[in-house]
């Protein structure tokens, strides 16, 4: 379940196709709230249109009473500012689907984990596909550098990616 940040920066780095290929065979979803956040950024970053145009990214529904109630619960936990609604929608959809939330908002990650949600960031996602043999360390480092070049804040650079993953992540 993708939040806007990962999708935004992969699109701006012109690597959305790489993300799609790395996640082939895995159900990838986002929410309508995240799509609207992406849509709002298209004027400043036309490359974001690729996120809206992709047929590889499904939309998790938040329509039923149970889904809306779960969303409201996550809004209370994370906050209700415009920037937090995307994370709240992703977290509620991930909880309901028993999926994994992907966001690089450190504060939101902390809140999600504190409430038992499986939530990770982009570096974890790259490491996971690496563990599956779909991406080597050098290629992952190149992606990290491409994302950083778009302004994304990540906990490591491309050159420190491998050591960061070995030091901080368990398979």
ABEGO torsion letter per residue (X at the ends): XBBAAAAAAAAAAGAAAAAAAAABGBBBBBBAAAAAAAAAAAAABAAAAAAAABAABBBBBBABAAAAAAAAAAAAAAEABAAAAAAAAAAAAAAAAGBBBBBABAAAAAAAAAAGBBBBBAAAAAAAAAAAGABBAAAAAAAAAAAAAAGBBBABBAAAAAAAAAAABBX
